[in-house]
């Protein structure tokens, strides 16, 4: 099977517009393009991790990129457990890091 060349102007995967959007991550502003996921905006801005695990305090960001692993979960506009790789960024989104919390042990 031969590769097929498509002109960039005809590529349906490209954003239809170059509209800039802005979001904040823990109060720090970031810019991206309309149509990008939150993870896409953050990665393009050089942010590689935005969460830490409770065990070992390991940094987490995008691992699978398809919504299976939950490593990229964040809080968006007050709603927890949003997969940053699946949610398209909207202008004005307020994104907060979300860390694993160990359950309280009672005896």
Chimera marker file (.cmm) of the C-alpha trace (Angstrom):
<marker_set name="trace">
<marker id="1" x="0.000" y="0.000" z="0.000" r="1" g="1" b="0" radius="0.5"/>
<marker id="2" x="1.461" y="3.334" z="-1.027" r="1" g="1" b="0" radius="0.5"/>
<marker id="3" x="1.447" y="6.411" z="1.184" r="1" g="1" b="0" radius="0.5"/>
<marker id="4" x="-0.918" y="9.112" z="0.057" r="1" g="1" b="0" radius="0.5"/>
<marker id="5" x="0.066" y="12.773" z="0.132" r="1" g="1" b="0" radius="0.5"/>
<marker id="6" x="-2.590" y="15.299" z="1.123" r="1" g="1" b="0" radius="0.5"/>
<marker id="7" x="-2.162" y="19.032" z="0.792" r="1" g="1" b="0" radius="0.5"/>
<marker id="8" x="-2.128" y="20.676" z="4.205" r="1" g="1" b="0" radius="0.5"/>
<marker id="9" x="-5.086" y="22.843" z="3.205" r="1" g="1" b="0" radius="0.5"/>
<marker id="10" x="-7.139" y="19.692" z="2.481" r="1" g="1" b="0" radius="0.5"/>
<marker id="11" x="-6.125" y="17.754" z="5.592" r="1" g="1" b="0" radius="0.5"/>
<marker id="12" x="-9.289" y="17.181" z="7.696" r="1" g="1" b="0" radius="0.5"/>
<marker id="13" x="-7.175" y="16.608" z="10.809" r="1" g="1" b="0" radius="0.5"/>
<marker id="14" x="-5.852" y="20.171" z="10.817" r="1" g="1" b="0" radius="0.5"/>
<marker id="15" x="-7.731" y="22.738" z="12.888" r="1" g="1" b="0" radius="0.5"/>
<marker id="16" x="-10.322" y="24.564" z="10.820" r="1" g="1" b="0" radius="0.5"/>
<marker id="17" x="-9.357" y="27.851" z="12.409" r="1" g="1" b="0" radius="0.5"/>
<marker id="18" x="-6.286" y="29.195" z="14.096" r="1" g="1" b="0" radius="0.5"/>
<marker id="19" x="-8.324" y="30.689" z="16.932" r="1" g="1" b="0" radius="0.5"/>
<marker id="20" x="-6.182" y="31.107" z="20.015" r="1" g="1" b="0" radius="0.5"/>
<marker id="21" x="-7.598" y="30.060" z="23.358" r="1" g="1" b="0" radius="0.5"/>
<marker id="22" x="-6.323" y="30.504" z="26.878" r="1" g="1" b="0" radius="0.5"/>
<marker id="23" x="-6.565" y="28.405" z="30.005" r="1" g="1" b="0" radius="0.5"/>
<marker id="24" x="-4.906" y="28.467" z="33.391" r="1" g="1" b="0" radius="0.5"/>
<marker id="25" x="-3.189" y="25.595" z="35.173" r="1" g="1" b="0" radius="0.5"/>
<marker id="26" x="-2.986" y="26.306" z="38.900" r="1" g="1" b="0" radius="0.5"/>
<marker id="27" x="-3.168" y="30.013" z="38.102" r="1" g="1" b="0" radius="0.5"/>
<marker id="28" x="-0.474" y="29.999" z="35.397" r="1" g="1" b="0" radius="0.5"/>
<marker id="29" x="-1.801" y="31.074" z="31.983" r="1" g="1" b="0" radius="0.5"/>
<marker id="30" x="-1.260" y="28.868" z="28.917" r="1" g="1" b="0" radius="0.5"/>
<marker id="31" x="-2.268" y="29.418" z="25.295" r="1" g="1" b="0" radius="0.5"/>
<marker id="32" x="-3.303" y="26.926" z="22.665" r="1" g="1" b="0" radius="0.5"/>
<marker id="33" x="-5.408" y="26.514" z="19.555" r="1" g="1" b="0" radius="0.5"/>
<marker id="34" x="-9.126" y="25.835" z="19.485" r="1" g="1" b="0" radius="0.5"/>
<marker id="35" x="-9.600" y="22.081" z="19.017" r="1" g="1" b="0" radius="0.5"/>
<marker id="36" x="-6.611" y="21.006" z="21.107" r="1" g="1" b="0" radius="0.5"/>
<marker id="37" x="-7.102" y="18.870" z="24.176" r="1" g="1" b="0" radius="0.5"/>
<marker id="38" x="-6.047" y="20.236" z="27.546" r="1" g="1" b="0" radius="0.5"/>
<marker id="39" x="-3.095" y="17.842" z="27.453" r="1" g="1" b="0" radius="0.5"/>
<marker id="40" x="-2.204" y="19.065" z="23.956" r="1" g="1" b="0" radius="0.5"/>
<marker id="41" x="-2.189" y="22.683" z="25.099" r="1" g="1" b="0" radius="0.5"/>
<marker id="42" x="-0.028" y="21.879" z="28.128" r="1" g="1" b="0" radius="0.5"/>
<marker id="43" x="2.416" y="19.700" z="26.197" r="1" g="1" b="0" radius="0.5"/>
<marker id="44" x="2.803" y="22.348" z="23.485" r="1" g="1" b="0" radius="0.5"/>
<marker id="45" x="3.618" y="24.863" z="26.235" r="1" g="1" b="0" radius="0.5"/>
<marker id="46" x="6.347" y="22.555" z="27.620" r="1" g="1" b="0" radius="0.5"/>
<marker id="47" x="4.416" y="21.272" z="30.644" r="1" g="1" b="0" radius="0.5"/>
<marker id="48" x="5.238" y="17.549" z="30.837" r="1" g="1" b="0" radius="0.5"/>
<marker id="49" x="3.607" y="16.643" z="34.148" r="1" g="1" b="0" radius="0.5"/>
<marker id="50" x="0.777" y="18.083" z="36.210" r="1" g="1" b="0" radius="0.5"/>
<marker id="51" x="0.078" y="15.445" z="38.808" r="1" g="1" b="0" radius="0.5"/>
<marker id="52" x="2.064" y="13.445" z="41.360" r="1" g="1" b="0" radius="0.5"/>
<marker id="53" x="1.264" y="10.016" z="42.740" r="1" g="1" b="0" radius="0.5"/>
<marker id="54" x="0.753" y="9.392" z="46.437" r="1" g="1" b="0" radius="0.5"/>
<marker id="55" x="3.217" y="6.499" z="46.387" r="1" g="1" b="0" radius="0.5"/>
<marker id="56" x="6.716" y="7.665" z="45.574" r="1" g="1" b="0" radius="0.5"/>
<marker id="57" x="5.578" y="11.194" z="44.608" r="1" g="1" b="0" radius="0.5"/>
<marker id="58" x="6.233" y="10.378" z="40.938" r="1" g="1" b="0" radius="0.5"/>
<marker id="59" x="5.341" y="13.003" z="38.314" r="1" g="1" b="0" radius="0.5"/>
<marker id="60" x="2.488" y="12.144" z="35.955" r="1" g="1" b="0" radius="0.5"/>
<marker id="61" x="1.198" y="13.716" z="32.755" r="1" g="1" b="0" radius="0.5"/>
<marker id="62" x="0.193" y="12.020" z="29.529" r="1" g="1" b="0" radius="0.5"/>
<marker id="63" x="1.058" y="8.327" z="29.366" r="1" g="1" b="0" radius="0.5"/>
<marker id="64" x="-1.315" y="6.613" z="26.950" r="1" g="1" b="0" radius="0.5"/>
<marker id="65" x="-2.940" y="9.679" z="25.380" r="1" g="1" b="0" radius="0.5"/>
<marker id="66" x="-6.196" y="7.831" z="24.672" r="1" g="1" b="0" radius="0.5"/>
<marker id="67" x="-8.016" y="7.972" z="28.012" r="1" g="1" b="0" radius="0.5"/>
<marker id="68" x="-7.180" y="4.504" z="29.301" r="1" g="1" b="0" radius="0.5"/>
<marker id="69" x="-4.549" y="5.061" z="31.992" r="1" g="1" b="0" radius="0.5"/>
<marker id="70" x="-5.910" y="8.016" z="34.043" r="1" g="1" b="0" radius="0.5"/>
<marker id="71" x="-2.398" y="9.449" z="34.537" r="1" g="1" b="0" radius="0.5"/>
<marker id="72" x="-3.469" y="12.827" z="33.126" r="1" g="1" b="0" radius="0.5"/>
<marker id="73" x="-6.518" y="13.490" z="35.318" r="1" g="1" b="0" radius="0.5"/>
<marker id="74" x="-7.120" y="17.080" z="36.372" r="1" g="1" b="0" radius="0.5"/>
<marker id="75" x="-9.865" y="19.243" z="37.821" r="1" g="1" b="0" radius="0.5"/>
<marker id="76" x="-11.516" y="21.453" z="35.183" r="1" g="1" b="0" radius="0.5"/>
<marker id="77" x="-13.791" y="24.312" z="36.198" r="1" g="1" b="0" radius="0.5"/>
<marker id="78" x="-14.407" y="22.624" z="39.561" r="1" g="1" b="0" radius="0.5"/>
<marker id="79" x="-15.095" y="19.119" z="38.194" r="1" g="1" b="0" radius="0.5"/>
<marker id="80" x="-12.601" y="16.437" z="39.307" r="1" g="1" b="0" radius="0.5"/>
<marker id="81" x="-11.336" y="13.371" z="37.441" r="1" g="1" b="0" radius="0.5"/>
<marker id="82" x="-11.268" y="14.853" z="33.931" r="1" g="1" b="0" radius="0.5"/>
<marker id="83" x="-8.862" y="13.143" z="31.537" r="1" g="1" b="0" radius="0.5"/>
<marker id="84" x="-6.773" y="15.972" z="30.062" r="1" g="1" b="0" radius="0.5"/>
<marker id="85" x="-6.026" y="13.877" z="26.973" r="1" g="1" b="0" radius="0.5"/>
<marker id="86" x="-9.736" y="13.508" z="26.187" r="1" g="1" b="0" radius="0.5"/>
<marker id="87" x="-11.207" y="16.926" z="27.054" r="1" g="1" b="0" radius="0.5"/>
<marker id="88" x="-10.978" y="19.640" z="24.403" r="1" g="1" b="0" radius="0.5"/>
<marker id="89" x="-9.729" y="22.863" z="25.932" r="1" g="1" b="0" radius="0.5"/>
<marker id="90" x="-12.170" y="25.760" z="26.015" r="1" g="1" b="0" radius="0.5"/>
<marker id="91" x="-11.194" y="29.403" z="26.229" r="1" g="1" b="0" radius="0.5"/>
<marker id="92" x="-11.142" y="30.391" z="29.897" r="1" g="1" b="0" radius="0.5"/>
<marker id="93" x="-10.891" y="26.874" z="31.362" r="1" g="1" b="0" radius="0.5"/>
<marker id="94" x="-9.597" y="26.852" z="34.929" r="1" g="1" b="0" radius="0.5"/>
<marker id="95" x="-7.511" y="23.697" z="35.304" r="1" g="1" b="0" radius="0.5"/>
<marker id="96" x="-6.136" y="22.560" z="38.639" r="1" g="1" b="0" radius="0.5"/>
<marker id="97" x="-3.751" y="19.744" z="39.366" r="1" g="1" b="0" radius="0.5"/>
<marker id="98" x="-5.273" y="16.741" z="41.055" r="1" g="1" b="0" radius="0.5"/>
<marker id="99" x="-3.144" y="14.518" z="43.238" r="1" g="1" b="0" radius="0.5"/>
<marker id="100" x="-3.753" y="10.992" z="44.464" r="1" g="1" b="0" radius="0.5"/>
<marker id="101" x="-4.923" y="10.942" z="48.022" r="1" g="1" b="0" radius="0.5"/>
<marker id="102" x="-4.289" y="7.991" z="50.274" r="1" g="1" b="0" radius="0.5"/>
<marker id="103" x="-7.385" y="6.832" z="52.149" r="1" g="1" b="0" radius="0.5"/>
<marker id="104" x="-7.316" y="7.546" z="55.846" r="1" g="1" b="0" radius="0.5"/>
<marker id="105" x="-6.566" y="4.376" z="57.799" r="1" g="1" b="0" radius="0.5"/>
<marker id="106" x="-8.592" y="3.854" z="60.944" r="1" g="1" b="0" radius="0.5"/>
<marker id="107" x="-7.934" y="1.121" z="63.427" r="1" g="1" b="0" radius="0.5"/>
<link id1="1" id2="2" r="1" g="1" b="0" radius="0.2"/>
<link id1="2" id2="3" r="1" g="1" b="0" radius="0.2"/>
<link id1="3" id2="4" r="1" g="1" b="0" radius="0.2"/>
<link id1="4" id2="5" r="1" g="1" b="0" radius="0.2"/>
<link id1="5" id2="6" r="1" g="1" b="0" radius="0.2"/>
<link id1="6" id2="7" r="1" g="1" b="0" radius="0.2"/>
<link id1="7" id2="8" r="1" g="1" b="0" radius="0.2"/>
<link id1="8" id2="9" r="1" g="1" b="0" radius="0.2"/>
<link id1="9" id2="10" r="1" g="1" b="0" radius="0.2"/>
<link id1="10" id2="11" r="1" g="1" b="0" radius="0.2"/>
<link id1="11" id2="12" r="1" g="1" b="0" radius="0.2"/>
<link id1="12" id2="13" r="1" g="1" b="0" radius="0.2"/>
<link id1="13" id2="14" r="1" g="1" b="0" radius="0.2"/>
<link id1="14" id2="15" r="1" g="1" b="0" radius="0.2"/>
<link id1="15" id2="16" r="1" g="1" b="0" radius="0.2"/>
<link id1="16" id2="17" r="1" g="1" b="0" radius="0.2"/>
<link id1="17" id2="18" r="1" g="1" b="0" radius="0.2"/>
<link id1="18" id2="19" r="1" g="1" b="0" radius="0.2"/>
<link id1="19" id2="20" r="1" g="1" b="0" radius="0.2"/>
<link id1="20" id2="21" r="1" g="1" b="0" radius="0.2"/>
<link id1="21" id2="22" r="1" g="1" b="0" radius="0.2"/>
<link id1="22" id2="23" r="1" g="1" b="0" radius="0.2"/>
<link id1="23" id2="24" r="1" g="1" b="0" radius="0.2"/>
<link id1="24" id2="25" r="1" g="1" b="0" radius="0.2"/>
<link id1="25" id2="26" r="1" g="1" b="0" radius="0.2"/>
<link id1="26" id2="27" r="1" g="1" b="0" radius="0.2"/>
<link id1="27" id2="28" r="1" g="1" b="0" radius="0.2"/>
<link id1="28" id2="29" r="1" g="1" b="0" radius="0.2"/>
<link id1="29" id2="30" r="1" g="1" b="0" radius="0.2"/>
<link id1="30" id2="31" r="1" g="1" b="0" radius="0.2"/>
<link id1="31" id2="32" r="1" g="1" b="0" radius="0.2"/>
<link id1="32" id2="33" r="1" g="1" b="0" radius="0.2"/>
<link id1="33" id2="34" r="1" g="1" b="0" radius="0.2"/>
<link id1="34" id2="35" r="1" g="1" b="0" radius="0.2"/>
<link id1="35" id2="36" r="1" g="1" b="0" radius="0.2"/>
<link id1="36" id2="37" r="1" g="1" b="0" radius="0.2"/>
<link id1="37" id2="38" r="1" g="1" b="0" radius="0.2"/>
<link id1="38" id2="39" r="1" g="1" b="0" radius="0.2"/>
<link id1="39" id2="40" r="1" g="1" b="0" radius="0.2"/>
<link id1="40" id2="41" r="1" g="1" b="0" radius="0.2"/>
<link id1="41" id2="42" r="1" g="1" b="0" radius="0.2"/>
<link id1="42" id2="43" r="1" g="1" b="0" radius="0.2"/>
<link id1="43" id2="44" r="1" g="1" b="0" radius="0.2"/>
<link id1="44" id2="45" r="1" g="1" b="0" radius="0.2"/>
<link id1="45" id2="46" r="1" g="1" b="0" radius="0.2"/>
<link id1="46" id2="47" r="1" g="1" b="0" radius="0.2"/>
<link id1="47" id2="48" r="1" g="1" b="0" radius="0.2"/>
<link id1="48" id2="49" r="1" g="1" b="0" radius="0.2"/>
<link id1="49" id2="50" r="1" g="1" b="0" radius="0.2"/>
<link id1="50" id2="51" r="1" g="1" b="0" radius="0.2"/>
<link id1="51" id2="52" r="1" g="1" b="0" radius="0.2"/>
<link id1="52" id2="53" r="1" g="1" b="0" radius="0.2"/>
<link id1="53" id2="54" r="1" g="1" b="0" radius="0.2"/>
<link id1="54" id2="55" r="1" g="1" b="0" radius="0.2"/>
<link id1="55" id2="56" r="1" g="1" b="0" radius="0.2"/>
<link id1="56" id2="57" r="1" g="1" b="0" radius="0.2"/>
<link id1="57" id2="58" r="1" g="1" b="0" radius="0.2"/>
<link id1="58" id2="59" r="1" g="1" b="0" radius="0.2"/>
<link id1="59" id2="60" r="1" g="1" b="0" radius="0.2"/>
<link id1="60" id2="61" r="1" g="1" b="0" radius="0.2"/>
<link id1="61" id2="62" r="1" g="1" b="0" radius="0.2"/>
<link id1="62" id2="63" r="1" g="1" b="0" radius="0.2"/>
<link id1="63" id2="64" r="1" g="1" b="0" radius="0.2"/>
<link id1="64" id2="65" r="1" g="1" b="0" radius="0.2"/>
<link id1="65" id2="66" r="1" g="1" b="0" radius="0.2"/>
<link id1="66" id2="67" r="1" g="1" b="0" radius="0.2"/>
<link id1="67" id2="68" r="1" g="1" b="0" radius="0.2"/>
<link id1="68" id2="69" r="1" g="1" b="0" radius="0.2"/>
<link id1="69" id2="70" r="1" g="1" b="0" radius="0.2"/>
<link id1="70" id2="71" r="1" g="1" b="0" radius="0.2"/>
<link id1="71" id2="72" r="1" g="1" b="0" radius="0.2"/>
<link id1="72" id2="73" r="1" g="1" b="0" radius="0.2"/>
<link id1="73" id2="74" r="1" g="1" b="0" radius="0.2"/>
<link id1="74" id2="75" r="1" g="1" b="0" radius="0.2"/>
<link id1="75" id2="76" r="1" g="1" b="0" radius="0.2"/>
<link id1="76" id2="77" r="1" g="1" b="0" radius="0.2"/>
<link id1="77" id2="78" r="1" g="1" b="0" radius="0.2"/>
<link id1="78" id2="79" r="1" g="1" b="0" radius="0.2"/>
<link id1="79" id2="80" r="1" g="1" b="0" radius="0.2"/>
<link id1="80" id2="81" r="1" g="1" b="0" radius="0.2"/>
<link id1="81" id2="82" r="1" g="1" b="0" radius="0.2"/>
<link id1="82" id2="83" r="1" g="1" b="0" radius="0.2"/>
<link id1="83" id2="84" r="1" g="1" b="0" radius="0.2"/>
<link id1="84" id2="85" r="1" g="1" b="0" radius="0.2"/>
<link id1="85" id2="86" r="1" g="1" b="0" radius="0.2"/>
<link id1="86" id2="87" r="1" g="1" b="0" radius="0.2"/>
<link id1="87" id2="88" r="1" g="1" b="0" radius="0.2"/>
<link id1="88" id2="89" r="1" g="1" b="0" radius="0.2"/>
<link id1="89" id2="90" r="1" g="1" b="0" radius="0.2"/>
<link id1="90" id2="91" r="1" g="1" b="0" radius="0.2"/>
<link id1="91" id2="92" r="1" g="1" b="0" radius="0.2"/>
<link id1="92" id2="93" r="1" g="1" b="0" radius="0.2"/>
<link id1="93" id2="94" r="1" g="1" b="0" radius="0.2"/>
<link id1="94" id2="95" r="1" g="1" b="0" radius="0.2"/>
<link id1="95" id2="96" r="1" g="1" b="0" radius="0.2"/>
<link id1="96" id2="97" r="1" g="1" b="0" radius="0.2"/>
<link id1="97" id2="98" r="1" g="1" b="0" radius="0.2"/>
<link id1="98" id2="99" r="1" g="1" b="0" radius="0.2"/>
<link id1="99" id2="100" r="1" g="1" b="0" radius="0.2"/>
<link id1="100" id2="101" r="1" g="1" b="0" radius="0.2"/>
<link id1="101" id2="102" r="1" g="1" b="0" radius="0.2"/>
<link id1="102" id2="103" r="1" g="1" b="0" radius="0.2"/>
<link id1="103" id2="104" r="1" g="1" b="0" radius="0.2"/>
<link id1="104" id2="105" r="1" g="1" b="0" radius="0.2"/>
<link id1="105" id2="106" r="1" g="1" b="0" radius="0.2"/>
<link id1="106" id2="107" r="1" g="1" b="0" radius="0.2"/>
</marker_set>
